[in-house]
């Protein structure tokens, strides 16, 4: 795709049909059928496939009908000639898209007309990275009646900036391309070949584990279901060249990460100690679960390092495709002539980043721009940047000035906290296209709710999840927040990851990797899971859905001191143990979704028969009942209404007027009980005044919520400190939450004992 003369280009465009022009606009090159070997003008030849081939193939298939059709065959069966109606619909859609792009006013105001043309050229050449034909693959179609100007395909000023071959292949000639190096982790990972026996043995093989302690991350657990389990130690010093970073990341990373390298200990290293250990695991393409990511402490530090890994992965994948495109053209190979050119998946999206709020998506995109831009003298072109900043940014004046919340709350709920969004990003070294269509994107950034609405459910007519079929890198950031949103959306997403697509989406099967055709993509997907706490539901997702062939790494540090040490009031803490037969009974009892009536009421009956009678007396007024699960909240609310108890309630769905009324009644003593959900406390963090007695129906999800709620007792002190009480319900399956509250040593003692009342703890300042 080098430069050509304007005269020959115009003659070439005038000789093309409308279908050929559409292919040239979409893929940046002519269809291989019309490719001219010599520079002499030659009329394109039309080839009609005989119907006898179709009939003979159908007859042969009919004879072998008893054989089961494989997934690969089903995908091939979707590639058929396009009917005239489909071609007319495509032409109508193309005209609508062209008019929309010409009238689009949401781009950057500071981009000139030539730069906007360059952006279109970028989109055209970006599609060339995946040489997959859309419907109408053979390039035939009715001759176009409208003439398109040569300027639509030509941008002499910016052509070198937006040419994929210029950005990538020249670097390979210079000897810097890391894809050719056998030690490159990316090449080793995607080129690793699994055997059918290994895949079949995954379900039956026991998981092998090995523990190792690292200086910063602490206790690591390496595990794998495949036979080989490799562990490694982090080196003391790290060199950027040894990491096989794609250009220009070696130079841009130091500048982008400079805010974390101000200390004297980090002056000689491009990474912080935490980033160095995390990136070594990421760059080895192992699955990673890091449960100590907090927005207040190291959230941005971790976001920087996984964005570096994402851009490095995408640039290498695109460089591999473009290098093979060049080799195919130079060697004049036909479709399916060489299996060495298998370099892509069934669909184009390679990376999925799941974040909870729009503010997080905005920061991820800003990091992408910084990593590709680096030096301020070399600006990259970002299409739809103004629109993106408007929809994902926030106005500081919208936030109430007198709102006082804890520091961790301010760090989590900063900026635009809308949780329903999804967007596609197409990446080049010199340009980024925001709001790219999903099947033309390299990176997808979305929230669980945004993905849930497009994935849909069983029985829905409009649903799509084919774009998840070839995800090679999945990043779930701030996983603990999804527990407060809707964890079912995360489970629904994981159940639809790396499935065979229902449609071909114009893929060139001769370029698809064999492990992707065999539906083994889930064994090659790397999953990076970051959260702020150890939770059974998050652990379950990591253990069940992360089956990477490279293995898994989980950080398993135990808290030596619990959050109870941050309780500032002198308060006796009574922990009541509930005996449960198995884990399923505990889950059914707490959530109340299914199970027999006897099992369903285990936890509830213990509370109603053992705990609640102690607080019905008028002396035990001002009792706050903290309920983590909304299902338990509904059951308790219905029971209190049935028994006609003097109570009020606040949940995440309560209106602002209802919240103010409930807080007032509870403070004045007009209501004896107040039911409070954990999700309300997470999203609002109000200080409830008037508390004298505390009941934790379950241990809180966030450990620091325990000390926060306990410290609310000192909000209104009228000399009742001696009568304060705190009761906590737990079972032996709450080991992680219990250790986070009271510390690991004390939790071990409490779990070994079988008594209901274990000990009294007085919080110290």
N, C-alpha and C positions, 0 to 999 in steps of 0.2 A: 504494500500500500504506500509506495513512495510518491513523491510529487510528480505530477504530469503537467504537460502544457495545457493552457486554458483552451486552445483550439481543439486538441484531441479529446479533452474532457467533455466539452460541449457536444462534439460529434458523437461521442460515446453515449451521453445521456439522451440525445435525441433519437438514437437508434434503439434504446431500450423500451420495452413495454412497461405498462404501469405496474405489473406484477414484479418485473425485474427491478424497477426503481424502488418499490417497497422493500424488496430484499436488500438492496444496496443501502437504503436508509436505515434498516433495522440492524444489519450485520456489518456494515462498513466495507463490504466487498461483494463482488458478483457471486452468484451461485456457482459452485464448482462445475456444473454442466456447461456454463457459458464462459468459463475462464479461458482467456486467450493466451496461448503459449508464446506466440510471436508478437511483435509489436505491430504487425500488419493488421489492418482492419479486416475483419472477417464477419460475415453474417452469422448470427446465432442459429444453430441448427436445432430443430425441434424433434424430440424423440417421444413417440407414443408407445406406451407399453401395450403389448397385445393382450387381448382378453383371454387367450388360450392359457397364458401363464397363470392367471387367477383361477380359471376353471380347473386346470390340472392340479394346482396346489390344493384347491378345495376338495377335489375328488380324492387326492391322496390323504388328506386329513380325514375325510369321511371314512376311508378304509381303516384308519388307525384310531377310530373314535373311542374305543375303550380306554386308551391311555389318558392319564391325568395331565391336564395342561398346566405347565409351570407358570410362575409369576412372570418370568422373562418372556414367555410366549404370549401371555395376555397383554403385556405392554407392547410387544411388537404388533399384535393384532389391532391395536388402536391407530397405527399409522396407515391410513387409507387415503385414497385420492379425495380431494375436497370437492364437494358438489358446487354447482353454480350458485345456489342460494347462499352457501357459506362464503363463497368468494365475494358475492355482492355485499353480504353483511360485513366482511372484513374491510372492503373498500369504503363502506359507509362509516365504519368505526375509525378508519385511518383519517378520513376527511374531518370527522369530529375532533379527533386528537390534534390534527394539524391546526384547526381553527382555534382550539383551546390553547395550544402552545403559543400561537401568534398573539392571542388576546390576553395572555397571562400577565397580571400586573403585580403578582406577589413576589417577584424576584428582588434582588438587591437593587436599590436605587443608585448605587455607585458603580454598577457594572455597565459598561458601554455596550453599544450595539454589536461591535465586533466581538466583545467578550461573550455576549449572549449567543452569538453564532458559534463561538468556540465551544460553549457548553453543549449546544446541539451536536456539534461534531464529536464532543466527548462521549455523549450518550450513544452515538452511532458506533464509534469504535469500541466502546465498552462492551456492547453486545457482541462484538467480534470475539471477545474472550471466550464466549461459549458458542462455538460454531454449530448450533442446533437450529434446524430449520423449523419455522412455524408451520401451521396448516397451509397446505399448498406447497409442499416441500419441493416438488419438481420444478417450480418456477414458472409453470404455465399460467396463462390467464388471458382474458380478453385484452386486446391492445388498449392502452389508455388514450383517452381523448384530450386530457388536459396536459399541457406542457409544464414541467417544473424547471425553474431556473437553475443554472449550474451553481449559483452561489449557495444553494441549499446544502451542497456537498463539499464546498470549497471554502477554506479559510486559510489563505496563504500566510497570514501574519501569525496565527496561533496554531497552525497545523502541527508543528514540532512539539508544542507543549502538550497537546492532547492525543498524540499518537502513542498507542500502547507499545508499539514496536520500538519507538524512540526511547520511551521511559524505561523499558525493561531490557530489551535485547542488546542495546549498546553496552549496558553494564555487564551482560554476560560475556560479550566479546572482550571486555577489559579484564576478565578473569576473576571478577568478584562474585559472580552468581553462586550462591550457596546451595542451589538445587543440584548442582553437579557433584557436590561433595558427598561422599558416602557417609560422612559423620554428621550430616545435617539431621537433626531430630525430626523435622517435617518429612523429609524424604524417607527416612527409615520407617516412620509411622505409616504413611499412606502406601508405601510399597511393600509393607509386610503382608505376606500371604499366609492365610490360615487354611487348614485342611478340614475336610468334612468331618473327620473323626474328632478333631479338636472342638468343633462347634457342638457336636452331639454330646461330647463328654462334659460340657460346661454345666449342664443341669444336674449332673450326678457327681461331679468332682467336688470334694470338700474345699472350702475356702482356706487357703494357707495364709498365715499371718506372721508378721515379724515386727517387733517393736524396736524403735530406735529413738534416742533423745538427741535433738538438735539444739544449738545454743539459744536461738530466739524462739522458734516455734514450740519448742518443748517436746513433749512426748508424742511421737508419731507412730501410727500403726499402718504398716504396709500390708496390703492384702491383695489376693488375686485368685480367681477361679481357674485360671490356666495353670499349666504345670510349672512353668518357669516363673519364679518370683525374684526380681532383682531389687536390691536396696542400694542406696548410695549415701555418702556423707557430703555435706556442703563444703566446698573449698574455702580456705581463708580469704584468698584474693580472687577477684573475678575480672575477666577481660572481655570487653564487648565483642571482640573478634571471635572469641571462642564460643559465643552464643549464636553465631550464624544469623545475625540480624540482617534483614533486607534493607538496602538503601531506600530512603535517606535516614533510617531510624538511628543509626549509630551516632549521627551528629545531632538530630533533633531531640533525642531522648534526654540528653544531658541538660539541654535548655528547658525542656518541658518539666523535668523533675527537679529543677534547681531549687525550688521552694523547700524541698525536704533535705537538701544537701548543704544547708548553711552551716551545720555544726563542724567542728574540726575533725571529728572522727570519720566523717563522710566525705572529706575533701578529695581523697584519692580514689573513691569508688563512685561509679555512676548510680548505684543503688543504695538505699538504706539497708541496714542489716535485715529487717523484716522483708523488704522487697527482694533482696538477693535470694533468700531461701524460698520465698514463694515463687519467684520466676524460674528458679532451677527446677521446681516440681512442675510448673506449667509447661516449660520448654521441653520437658521429657514426655509430655502428652499423657501423663497419668491423671486420673480423676482426683480431685482434691476437695476435701471438706474442711473449711476453716471456721470454727464456731466462735471466734473471738473478735469479729469485726464490729466495731462500734462507730457510730456516726460522729461521736464527740472526740474519739481518740485517733483511730487509724483508718477511718473510712475512705478518705481521699487518697491516702497513701496506697491503699489496696486497689482503688479504682484506677489509679495511674498505671499500675503494673499489669493489670489484666487488659487494659486498653492497648498497651504495648504488645502484649501477646496476640490480641485480636488482629491488629493492623499487620503485624509480622506474618501471621498465618494467611491473611487474605492476599497480601502482596506476593507471597511465595506461590500461592495457588494460582493467581492470575499470571504470574511470570511463567509458570510451568505450562499453562495452556497456550500462551502466546508463543513460547519457544517451540512447542510442538506444531502450532499453526505454521510457523516459518519453515520448520523442517518438512512438513507435508507439502508445502508449495515448492520448496527447493528440490525435493526428491520426486515430485509429481506422483504422489501416492494416491490411490483411490480409496473409497470408503471400505474399511475393514481389511486393508492390506497389511497392517502391522498392529499388533497388540501393544506395542511399546508406547503408543500415543493415547492410552486410556488415562485420562487425567482429570475427570470430573464426575459429578454425581448425576442422579436422575433429574434433579432440579438445581437451579443456580444458587439459592441462598446457602451459605456455608456456616454462618455464625448467627446464633440467637442469643440476645442479651435480654434477660428479664429483670426489670427494675420496678419498684413500687409506684413512683411518682414521676410526673413530667419533668420536675427539676432534675432528677437523676439522669433522665434521658438527655436533657440539655447539656449537662456536664460531660456526659460520655461523648456527645458529638463535638463539643468544644475541644476535648482531648484529642479526638481524631484529627481535627483541623490543625491543632498545635503539633502533633506528631508528624504530619505530612508537610507542614509549612516550615517549621524550624526557624530559619533565618527570616527576619522581617522583610528583607529585600526580595525574597522569592515568595510572593503571595500566590496562593492557590485559589482557584475559582470554585465557589460554593454556590450551586444553584438552589433557589428557593430559601436562601438563608434568612431573608427578612420575614418571610411567612413563618418559618420555623421559630425564630426568636419571638415573634408575636404570639404564637400558639403555645409555646412551651416556656416562655419567660413569665415573669411576674412583675407587678407594680409594687414597689415598697410602700407606697402610700395606702394600699388596700389593707395592710395589716394594722390592727388597732394599736395605738402607741402605748397604752397603759397595760397591755397584756403581759403579765409576769408568769413565766413558766420555768421549770427546771432547765438546766443547760442542755441535757440530753434531748429534751423535748424540742427545744429551739433548733438543735442540730438536725433532728429527723424531719421536722415539719417546716423546713425552710423553703422559700420559693413557691412554685406552682405545685400543689399537692393533689392535682387531679389524677385519679388512678385508672382512667379509661382512655387508653391511647395505644397506637401501634404505627410504626413507620418503617419504611425501607430505605437503606443507604447503599448507594453504589460507590465504590472506591477506586480511584486512580491515584497515581503518585502526585499528579498536579491538579486534581479536581475531585470534588465530592458532590454527588447528586443526592439531595435530600428528597423525600417523598417519592422515591423511585417505586415503581410497581414491584410487588413482592417477588414475582418470578423474573425480574430483571435486577434484583438487588443482591449484594454480597452479604450484607449484615441486616438483620431484623432487630429492632429495639421495640419492646412492647411490655405492657403490664399483663399480669395473669388475667385480669378481666377483659382487657383488649383482645387477647388471644382467644379467650373463651367465647366471646361473641362471634368471632369469625370461624372458629372450629365447629361450633354448634354441637348439637346432641343427636342421639338416635331419633330418626323420624323427621327431622327438620329438612326442608327442601333446600334451603340455601345454607350450605356449609362447605368448608374447604379446609383441608389440612395437608394437601400435597406439598405445600411449601416447606413442611417440616421433614420431608422424606430424606433429604441429603444434608442435614445439619451435622457438621463435623466438630463444632465447638459450641457447647451450651454453657452459658454463664447465668447463674441464678444469684443475684446480689440481694442482700438484706432479706434473707429468707424468713427471718423471724417476724417481719412485718406482715407477711402473707398469712401468718397464723391469726393476726388481728383483722385481716381483710376477709378472705375466704380460702381456706386451704384446699377446698375441693377443686378450685380452678387449677391449682398446681398439679394435683393428681390427674385431672382431666388432660392437662397438657402433656404430662409424662406418658400417659397411655397412648397418645397419638404421635409420639416422637419416632422418626425413622421407620415409618410404615411404607409399603410399596404404594406409589401414587396411583390414583384411579384413572388418570389421564396421562398421556405421554408428554404434553406441554412442549411439543416440537423438539424433543431431545434427539441428539445424534447418538444412537446406541453404540456405534463403533468407537466412541470416545469415552464411554462410561466405564468406570472401574468395575472389575469383575466382582469384588466383594459388595459393591452396591447393587449390582444386578442379582446377586445371590441373596439379597435381603439380609446382609450381615452388617449393615451400616451402624447398628447399635453397638457392635463390638469395636468399632473404630471411633465412636463419638467420645470426645473428652468433655467431661462435665466438671465445672468449677462451681462449688456451692459455698457461699459466704453467708454467715449469720452472726448474731450476737449472743447465742446461747446454745447449750446442748439440750435438745428436745427430742422426745421419742418419735414424733411425727417426721421431723427433719431427718433423723437418723434412718428411719424406715425408707424414705425416698432414696437416700444415698446408697443404702445396702441393697435395695431391690432393683433400682433402675440403672445403676452405674456398674456396667460389666465390661469396661474397657479392657482390651487385650493387653494394654501396657500395665494394668493394675490400678489400685486405688491407694490413696494416702489420706488418712484422717488424723486430725489433731485431737488428742484425747487428754487434755490437761484437767486435773481434778482441782476444784477450789479448796484450798486449805482453810480459809476463813470465809464464812458465809455473810450474807447481807444483814444478818441479825446484829452483827457488830456495829452497824451504822444506826441502830435504833438509839435515839437520844433521850427517850423518856424511861423512867423507872417503871418497868412493866413486867409482870409475871407471864410467861408464855407456856401454855399447856398444850402438848401435842397428843391428840387422840388417834390411836391406830385402828383402822378398819380392816378386819380379816377378810380376804377374798381368796376364792379357790384358784382362780387363774386370771390371766391378764384380760381375757375376753370379757369376763364378768365385770371387771373394773371399768372397762371402756363402755360396755352396755349400761352399766349402772350410772355412770357419770353423764353420758350423752343422751341416753334414753331413746335411742333410735330403733332398737330391735332387741329381741331376747324374750325369755319367758318372764312372767310377772314376778316370780320369786327372785330371779337374778336381777331383773330390772329395778327392784326396790331395795337392793342391798345397801347401797350408799344412802339413799333417801330415807329408808327406814331407820338406819342408825342415827341419822341426824334428828329425825322427828321424835324417836322414842328415847334417845339418850341425851342429846344435846339441848334441843329446844325447850323441854320442860324446865331446865335450870334457869332459863331466861324469861319465862312467862310471868314471873312475879313482877309487880310494879317497881320493886326495888331495883331490878335489873333493866331499867329503862335506858334509852339512848344506845341501842344495840345496832351496830352496823354489821351486815352479813355480806361479805365479799365473795362473789360468785364468778369464777373464771369462764364457765361454759354458759352459753345462752340457753341451751336446752334445760340445764338445771335451773336457771333463772325462771323460765316459764313454768316449770313444775312447782317450784317453791311459791311463785306468785299465785298460781291457781290454788295451791293448798292453803295459803294464808287467807285468800278470799273465801274459800269454803269454810274454814274454821272461824272466820270473822275476827281475825286478829287485827290489832291496831298497828297498821304498817303503811308504808309508802315505798315507792320503788323508782329507780332511775336506771335506764339502759341506754344503749347507743341510739335507739330510735325515739327516745323521749324528746319532745319539743323543748325549746328553751324556756318557755313559760312554765311547763311542767317541772323542769329541773329546778327552777327558782322556787316554785311552790313546795316541792318535796324537801328541799334543803331548809326552807324556813320552818316547816312543820316539825322536822326532825330536830332542829336547833332549839325550838321552843318547847319540846317535849310533848307536843300534841300527837305525835306518832311515835310509838315505842320502838318499832323496827324500821330499818331502811335496807332494802335490797339494792345492791350496787353491782353492776357487771364490770368485768375487767376491761372489756373493749371500750366502755365509756371512760374509764380512767385513762386508758391509753390515748384516746383521741382528745380528751378535754383536760385532764390532770387538774381538776378542781380540788380545792381543799374543803373537805366536808367538816364542818364545825359541829360541836356538840357530842362527839363520840365519847362514850365511857366504857363500852364493852365491844370487843371485836371478835368476830367469828369468820375465819377463813374456811369456806365450804370446801375448797381445795387449795393446795399450794399454788401461788401465783405463777404465771408463765415466766415473767421477768423477775429475777431474784430481787432487784432493787425496789420493786413495787411493794415488797413486804415491809421494808423499813420505811418507805414513804407513807404507807397507810398507817403504820404504827405511830409515826411521828405526828400524824394529824391529831392525836389526842391532846397535844400541847397547844393546839390552836385556841381552845377555850379552857383555861384552867381556873376553876372556882373552888379549889381545895378538895377535889374529889380524887386526887391521885391515889390514895390508899385503896379505893374501891375499883380501880381499873382492872380489867381482865382481857385476856387474849387467848382464844382457843383455835387450834389448827387441826384439821382432819387430813389424814394421809393413809396410804397403804404401802406395802412393801414394794410395789411397782413404781413408786414415786421417788426412787433412789436419786435420780439426777436432780430433780427439783429440790429434794430435801437437802442434798449436799450443798447446793447453791445457796440455801438459806441458812443452815446451821453449821456448815463446814463438813468436810469429808470424814474426819475422825468421829465427830459426834453423831453424824448420820449413820455410820457403820454400827455404833453402839445401839442406836435406836432401832435399827433394822434387825439386829440380832435378838433383841428382846421382844417378847410376845405380849407384853402388857399394854393395855389401852392407854393409860396415863404414864408417860415415861419420865418426864423430868420437868422441873420449873427452871426457867432461865430468866435472869434479870439483866436487861440490856444495860450496857455501860457506855458512858460517854467516851 
